[in-house]
Amino acid sequence: MKQKFDAELLKTQLEVQEQTMQSIATELHDNVGQLLSLTTLTLNSIDLTNTEKAEKKIENSLGLVNNSIKELRELAKLLHGEQIVQNGIGHAIEQELNWLNKAGVHQLIVNNNLLDLSYTSPDKDLIILRLLQEIINNIIKHAKASIIEVECYFKDNSLFLTVKENGIGFNVDETRSRRTGMGLNSIFKRTEMINGKLTLNSLPNQGTTILIEIPYP
């Protein structure tokens, strides 16, 4: 059992890292890349014979460069793992939801009460983060939702994570019976691996709610 847990933990770590790299690649392409392209466009359009307009465009370009530097610094933190689980599960969840919010596709309603949590459990934190990533990925790929609500808190030596969305919903038993199962089997398996409980409620055209309760730390 110890070997199985270690193997699953290593797999989870690699998946979290892969998800992080995908986020970085998207951010570089969609955000930093656009900022730098706009900077180049602005600088190339400067007419030095018109001093007033030239000064304004140079000022705007400096602002774009500073924004690019700020974004790159955030990405550098992510590359060094500072924002994964080292600062606690609350901050890891916040970082993950920030990436989702930047995409601008879904309306996010977040109640994260884990930011000041004094407990840590690195192995569990990594698995909890991966659970959230898998749930979010399922929503993006399958749910056709416009609103995602995330609530997480600590109570009575347990960590609670709830994700609710207003998408198309599905038949839970039918979906879980398939081997692919939209990743649901993996989510259930990893929850059980850390002695957690998962409650999944969904009906066609009525959205989906997932509640995870995990003994913590």
C-alpha positions as CSV (number, residue, x, y, z in Angstrom):
1,M,0.0,0.0,0.0
2,K,2.9,2.3,0.8
3,Q,4.4,1.7,-2.7
4,K,1.0,2.3,-4.3
5,F,0.6,5.6,-2.5
6,D,4.1,6.7,-3.3
7,A,3.6,5.8,-7.0
8,E,0.3,7.7,-7.1
9,L,1.9,10.7,-5.3
10,L,4.7,10.8,-7.9
11,K,2.1,10.6,-10.7
12,T,0.1,13.4,-9.1
13,Q,3.2,15.6,-8.7
14,L,4.1,15.1,-12.3
15,E,0.5,16.0,-13.4
16,V,0.5,19.1,-11.2
17,Q,3.8,20.2,-12.7
18,E,2.5,19.5,-16.2
19,Q,-0.7,21.6,-15.5
20,T,1.5,24.4,-14.2
21,M,3.7,24.3,-17.3
22,Q,0.5,24.4,-19.5
23,S,-0.7,27.5,-17.5
24,I,2.7,29.2,-18.0
25,A,2.7,28.4,-21.7
26,T,-0.8,29.8,-22.1
27,E,0.1,32.9,-20.0
28,L,3.2,33.5,-22.1
29,H,1.3,33.2,-25.4
30,D,-2.0,35.0,-24.4
31,N,-0.8,37.7,-22.0
32,V,3.0,38.4,-22.1
33,G,3.2,37.8,-25.8
34,Q,0.4,40.2,-26.5
35,L,1.8,42.9,-24.2
36,L,5.2,42.7,-25.9
37,S,3.6,42.7,-29.4
38,L,1.6,45.8,-28.4
39,T,4.8,47.4,-27.1
40,T,6.5,46.8,-30.5
41,L,3.6,48.1,-32.4
42,T,3.5,51.3,-30.3
43,L,7.2,51.9,-30.6
44,N,7.2,51.4,-34.4
45,S,4.4,53.9,-34.8
46,I,6.3,56.7,-33.1
47,D,6.8,59.8,-35.2
48,L,9.8,61.7,-33.8
49,T,8.7,64.9,-35.6
50,N,5.7,65.1,-33.4
51,T,7.3,65.4,-29.9
52,E,4.1,65.5,-27.9
53,K,2.6,62.3,-29.4
54,A,6.0,60.6,-29.3
55,E,6.4,61.2,-25.6
56,K,2.9,59.8,-25.0
57,K,3.6,56.7,-26.9
58,I,6.9,56.2,-25.2
59,E,5.2,56.5,-21.8
60,N,2.6,54.0,-22.9
61,S,5.3,51.6,-24.0
62,L,7.1,51.9,-20.7
63,G,3.8,51.0,-19.0
64,L,3.4,47.9,-21.2
65,V,7.0,46.8,-20.5
66,N,6.5,47.2,-16.7
67,N,3.4,45.1,-16.9
68,S,5.3,42.4,-18.9
69,I,8.0,42.4,-16.2
70,K,5.4,42.0,-13.5
71,E,3.8,39.0,-15.3
72,L,7.2,37.4,-15.9
73,R,8.0,37.7,-12.2
74,E,4.8,35.9,-11.3
75,L,5.6,33.1,-13.8
76,A,9.1,32.9,-12.4
77,K,7.6,32.2,-8.9
78,L,5.5,29.5,-10.4
79,L,8.5,27.9,-12.1
80,H,10.3,27.8,-8.8
81,G,7.3,26.1,-7.2
82,E,6.7,28.9,-4.7
83,Q,3.1,29.1,-5.6
84,I,2.3,25.3,-5.8
85,V,2.0,24.0,-2.3
86,Q,5.0,25.4,-0.4
87,N,2.9,28.4,0.9
88,G,0.0,26.2,1.9
89,I,-3.0,24.7,0.2
90,G,-5.0,28.0,0.5
91,H,-2.5,29.9,-1.5
92,A,-2.1,27.0,-4.0
93,I,-5.9,27.1,-4.6
94,E,-5.9,30.9,-4.9
95,Q,-3.2,30.6,-7.6
96,E,-5.0,28.0,-9.5
97,L,-8.3,30.0,-9.5
98,N,-6.3,33.1,-10.6
99,W,-5.3,31.3,-13.7
100,L,-8.9,30.3,-14.4
101,N,-10.1,33.9,-13.8
102,K,-7.5,35.3,-16.2
103,A,-9.1,33.3,-19.0
104,G,-12.2,35.4,-18.6
105,V,-14.5,32.6,-19.7
106,H,-16.4,31.9,-16.5
107,Q,-17.8,34.0,-13.7
108,L,-16.0,32.9,-10.5
109,I,-17.5,33.1,-7.1
110,V,-14.8,32.2,-4.5
111,N,-14.9,31.8,-0.8
112,N,-11.4,30.7,0.2
113,N,-11.0,30.5,4.0
114,L,-7.8,28.5,3.9
115,L,-5.4,31.4,3.2
116,D,-4.5,31.7,6.9
117,L,-4.6,28.0,7.7
118,S,-1.7,27.3,10.1
119,Y,-1.6,23.5,9.3
120,T,0.1,22.0,6.3
121,S,0.3,18.5,4.9
122,P,2.5,18.5,1.7
123,D,1.4,15.2,0.4
124,K,-2.3,15.8,0.9
125,D,-2.0,19.4,-0.3
126,L,-0.5,18.2,-3.6
127,I,-3.4,15.7,-4.1
128,I,-6.0,18.3,-3.1
129,L,-4.6,20.7,-5.6
130,R,-4.7,18.0,-8.3
131,L,-8.3,17.2,-7.4
132,L,-9.2,20.8,-7.9
133,Q,-7.3,20.9,-11.2
134,E,-9.1,17.8,-12.5
135,I,-12.5,19.1,-11.5
136,I,-11.9,22.4,-13.2
137,N,-10.6,20.7,-16.3
138,N,-13.8,18.6,-16.4
139,I,-15.9,21.8,-16.2
140,I,-13.9,23.5,-19.0
141,K,-14.1,20.5,-21.3
142,H,-17.6,19.1,-20.6
143,A,-19.9,21.3,-18.5
144,K,-20.6,24.3,-20.7
145,A,-21.0,26.3,-17.5
146,S,-20.9,30.1,-17.2
147,I,-20.6,30.3,-13.4
148,I,-18.3,28.4,-11.1
149,E,-18.5,28.6,-7.3
150,V,-15.6,27.4,-5.1
151,E,-15.7,27.3,-1.4
152,C,-13.0,25.8,0.9
153,Y,-12.6,25.9,4.7
154,F,-11.3,24.0,7.7
155,K,-13.6,22.7,10.4
156,D,-13.4,20.0,13.1
157,N,-10.1,18.6,11.9
158,S,-11.3,18.3,8.3
159,L,-10.7,20.3,5.1
160,F,-13.8,20.9,3.0
161,L,-13.7,21.8,-0.7
162,T,-16.9,22.5,-2.7
163,V,-17.1,23.2,-6.4
164,K,-20.4,24.1,-7.9
165,E,-21.3,25.0,-11.5
166,N,-24.4,25.7,-13.6
167,G,-23.5,23.6,-16.6
168,I,-25.4,20.9,-18.5
169,G,-25.0,18.3,-15.8
170,F,-24.9,14.5,-16.4
171,N,-26.0,11.1,-15.2
172,V,-23.5,10.3,-12.5
173,D,-23.9,6.4,-12.4
174,E,-23.9,6.2,-16.2
175,T,-20.8,8.3,-16.5
176,R,-18.9,6.5,-13.7
177,S,-19.6,3.1,-15.3
178,R,-17.6,4.1,-18.3
179,R,-13.8,3.6,-18.0
180,T,-13.1,7.1,-19.1
181,G,-15.7,8.6,-16.8
182,M,-14.6,12.2,-17.5
183,G,-11.8,11.7,-15.0
184,L,-14.3,11.0,-12.2
185,N,-12.9,7.7,-11.3
186,S,-9.5,9.3,-10.8
187,I,-11.0,12.0,-8.6
188,F,-12.8,9.4,-6.5
189,K,-9.7,7.2,-6.3
190,R,-7.4,10.1,-5.1
191,T,-10.0,11.3,-2.6
192,E,-10.1,7.8,-1.1
193,M,-6.3,7.6,-1.1
194,I,-6.2,10.4,1.5
195,N,-9.1,9.0,3.5
196,G,-11.5,11.6,2.1
197,K,-15.2,11.5,1.2
198,L,-16.6,12.8,-2.0
199,T,-20.2,13.6,-2.6
200,L,-21.2,14.2,-6.3
201,N,-24.6,15.6,-7.2
202,S,-25.6,16.2,-10.8
203,L,-28.6,15.9,-13.1
204,P,-28.9,16.7,-16.8
205,N,-29.5,20.4,-17.4
206,Q,-29.2,21.2,-13.6
207,G,-25.4,21.6,-13.1
208,T,-23.0,19.8,-10.9
209,T,-21.9,20.1,-7.3
210,I,-18.9,18.3,-5.8
211,L,-18.2,18.3,-2.1
212,I,-14.9,16.8,-0.8
213,E,-14.2,16.3,2.9
214,I,-10.7,15.3,3.9
215,P,-9.2,14.6,7.4
216,Y,-6.6,17.3,7.9
217,P,-3.7,17.7,8.3
